Every structure is written in structure tokens, then in C-alpha cells.
Amino acid sequence: MRARDITPVGLSFLDAMTCGLGAVILLFMIINAAVRDHTITVTSDLRAEVDRLESEVLEGHRDLVELRNAVTDTDDERALTQGLARRLIEMLKEIRVELATFEDSTLAQREHINELQADLRSLEEDARRLSASLPSEETPGDRIRSHVGDGDRQYLTGLKVGGSRILILVDSSASMLGSTIVNIIRRRNLPDRDKVRAAKWRQALATVDWLTTQIPRDSRFQIIAFNTSARPVVPDTGGQWLDASDREVLDGAVRRLDEIVPGDGTSLYHALAVASELNPRPDNIILLTDGLPTVGAKPARASTISARQRAKLFNRAIDELPSGIPINIILFPMEGDPLAASAFWRLAMTTRGSFMSIAQDWP
């Protein structure tokens, strides 16, 4: 077989065709790579947008659920409100019916009220006439407490329990156990249950009980028991004023005083010093005692004391008294102290107070 001849022209055409095909393939590959990169970029942007839209859709679903729940709650509240409104309307209808019933009797009630007011004015007029005939300056019915004594007697004392701040000083020394020195010494050695039953001490307590019934309703008061020292009968009320309009406070003070057992000496100095410690100061002092003091500001060194020494202790105690305060003195007489009555009488007159030496059956 004869071999085919190869010509230079045919070889060049094949090379050109091969190179052209390769160039087309290369161009295709380049274009394909560019398209792929562009597609990836566009797809990424679109995926992000899709994700954002999906998130918004989910949030929209959640908001829709919440709105539906809110609508349901609102419907429930509206139903409840409508029920309440219906009940209120029914109640209003009932109230209108009751008002219509009451209006029918209003005229009769007004007439009755007018009659009661006329009766009240008449009673007030009678009360004013009766109060005008009373011998004292007290207003009937103004007393917080009452005191019941023995019998139906009355005394003209001149003692006025008035003022805005009333200080009652009660001598609780051993001398209040009796009216004679012998009885005082005998009772001083008895048990406490027998000491508090001493007639003189019981009379002092009854006097304080009567005084508390005379304190005006709008006043304040304080009760101080004193022997070698001075202390309020109501604990933890030192330097304070108590409300006289409160009956429980008055009764409690009297009960506390009843628990005190008389003993030791008498220091008028400490008793009158209380008047300077109270703020504001008292405008009326009522002193219950049985004689001149036996102790001064400090405890006595000697076991006995003379009448002259007791008078000096009295004068020193008076120096502690603030000026301008009336002293009303109730003296329980005791033997062996002849200067007491005159000294306390001068004190009462100097301060424009009153002085009384009481009988054995008072008050």
C-alpha cells in the first residue's frame, strides 16, 4: 500500500484548528469561573436577605400570637366589665328604690330632728341656769372621776383645783403612818401590809383621790411622792405631764400611789425641786404633808433634829421653788411640830395659794 503524502499546508491547518479549539475551551473556562464567582456573590447576598426576611416573619408570628393573646385578655376583661356594669346598674336601681322609700320619711325625720334640737336647747338653758346657782366655778359634768365619801356632808375649803398644769406633791415619809410619835414608831416596825393600812396614810390617799376628781378636763397633771427623795408615782414619767382628760391615766396614777409604802424622812427640798425640773413649769402646786422637813438636799448625819433645824430646812427648800406659782397646802397635823402650821400658812399666803388643816373624817 502506498503511503499518504503529508503536505505542509495540511499540517498548518490542523494546528490552527487545534489552537482555535483550545482558545475556545480556555475562554469558556475563564467565562465559567467568572460566572461561578458572580453567582456565589449574588447567592450569598440573596441568602442573607432571605434569612433576614425569615427572621422578620418569625418575629411577626410571635407578635401575632401576643396580639391574639392580648385580644383574648381584652375580651375577657370586657366581659368581666360588662358583668360588673350590669351589677352596678342593678345596685343603682335598688338604691333608687331605697332613696324613694327614704324620701317618703324625710319630712317626718326632719320634724323629729327639729323637735330634738328644741329639746336640746331647752336642756342647755336649764343647765346654764343650774350652773349659775352652783357655789363653785366648776362646770357640771366636767369631772373625769368621782369620789364617794362617808355620809352626805360638804366642806367649804377654799381650795381651788385649777390651772393648766397641776403638780400634786404627796408626803410618803414614815411620819405619815400616824399622828403621834408613839404611833409612828410602833407602825414603822410593822410589816408593809400593816403600814399601808395606817389611818393617816389612808386619809392622804383618799385626799389625792378627791383631788383627781376636781382636776379640769383640759388640764395636765403630775403626782410626785416624796420622802428622802422625790419620784413620780407613774414610772418613767419623770419631767412629763399627764393628760387629765384620760380617765385611765388618772385611775392608774391613783392606783400606783396606793402601792407606795410610807418610810424614811421628809425632804421638802427634793419635792419642790421637781417644780423647776418640769417643762413647762406648773401653774398650780398642791402639797400634802404633815410637818416641816427632817432631811435637806443630802441625807442627815444625826439621828435627831430640833424644831429650829427643821425650820431652816424648810426655808432652804422654799428657795428652790420657782416664783409666781401658787402653793395650796393640805396639812395633816402631827404632834411635836408646833411650827409647821404657821410656816406652811405663810408659804400659802406668800404664793397666793390656800392652806387647810383637814379634819379626821375629810374628805
Rosetta blueprint (number, residue, H / E / L):
1 M L
2 R L
3 A L
4 R L
5 D L
6 I L
7 T L
8 P H
9 V H
10 G H
11 L H
12 S H
13 F H
14 L H
15 D H
16 A H
17 M H
18 T H
19 C H
20 G H
21 L H
22 G H
23 A H
24 V H
25 I H
26 L H
27 L H
28 F H
29 M H
30 I H
31 I H
32 N H
33 A H
34 A H
35 V H
36 R H
37 D H
38 H H
39 T H
40 I H
41 T H
42 V H
43 T H
44 S H
45 D H
46 L H
47 R H
48 A H
49 E H
50 V H
51 D H
52 R H
53 L H
54 E H
55 S H
56 E H
57 V H
58 L H
59 E H
60 G H
61 H H
62 R H
63 D H
64 L H
65 V H
66 E H
67 L H
68 R H
69 N H
70 A H
71 V H
72 T H
73 D H
74 T H
75 D H
76 D H
77 E H
78 R H
79 A H
80 L H
81 T H
82 Q H
83 G H
84 L H
85 A H
86 R H
87 R H
88 L H
89 I H
90 E H
91 M H
92 L H
93 K H
94 E H
95 I H
96 R H
97 V H
98 E H
99 L H
100 A H
101 T H
102 F H
103 E H
104 D H
105 S H
106 T H
107 L H
108 A H
109 Q H
110 R H
111 E H
112 H H
113 I H
114 N H
115 E H
116 L H
117 Q H
118 A H
119 D H
120 L H
121 R H
122 S H
123 L H
124 E H
125 E H
126 D H
127 A H
128 R H
129 R H
130 L H
131 S H
132 A H
133 S L
134 L L
135 P L
136 S L
137 E L
138 E L
139 T L
140 P L
141 G L
142 D L
143 R L
144 I L
145 R L
146 S L
147 H L
148 V L
149 G L
150 D L
151 G L
152 D L
153 R L
154 Q L
155 Y L
156 L L
157 T L
158 G L
159 L L
160 K L
161 V L
162 G L
163 G L
164 S L
165 R E
166 I E
167 L E
168 I E
169 L E
170 V E
171 D E
172 S L
173 S L
174 A H
175 S H
176 M H
177 L H
178 G L
179 S L
180 T L
181 I H
182 V H
183 N H
184 I H
185 I H
186 R H
187 R H
188 R H
189 N L
190 L L
191 P L
192 D H
193 R H
194 D H
195 K H
196 V L
197 R L
198 A L
199 A H
200 K H
201 W H
202 R H
203 Q H
204 A H
205 L H
206 A H
207 T H
208 V H
209 D H
210 W H
211 L H
212 T H
213 T H
214 Q H
215 I L
216 P L
217 R L
218 D L
219 S L
220 R E
221 F E
222 Q E
223 I E
224 I E
225 A E
226 F E
227 N L
228 T L
229 S L
230 A E
231 R E
232 P E
233 V L
234 V L
235 P L
236 D L
237 T L
238 G L
239 G L
240 Q L
241 W L
242 L E
243 D E
244 A L
245 S L
246 D L
247 R H
248 E H
249 V H
250 L H
251 D H
252 G H
253 A H
254 V H
255 R H
256 R H
257 L H
258 D H
259 E L
260 I L
261 V L
262 P L
263 G L
264 D L
265 G L
266 T L
267 S L
268 L H
269 Y H
270 H H
271 A H
272 L H
273 A H
274 V H
275 A H
276 S H
277 E H
278 L L
279 N L
280 P L
281 R L
282 P L
283 D L
284 N E
285 I E
286 I E
287 L E
288 L E
289 T E
290 D L
291 G L
292 L L
293 P L
294 T L
295 V L
296 G L
297 A L
298 K L
299 P L
300 A L
301 R L
302 A L
303 S L
304 T L
305 I L
306 S L
307 A H
308 R H
309 Q H
310 R H
311 A H
312 K H
313 L H
314 F H
315 N H
316 R H
317 A H
318 I H
319 D H
320 E L
321 L L
322 P L
323 S L
324 G L
325 I L
326 P L
327 I E
328 N E
329 I E
330 I E
331 L E
332 F L
333 P L
334 M L
335 E L
336 G L
337 D L
338 P L
339 L L
340 A H
341 A H
342 S H
343 A H
344 F H
345 W H
346 R H
347 L H
348 A H
349 M H
350 T H
351 T L
352 R L
353 G L
354 S L
355 F E
356 M E
357 S E
358 I L
359 A L
360 Q L
361 D L
362 W L
363 P L
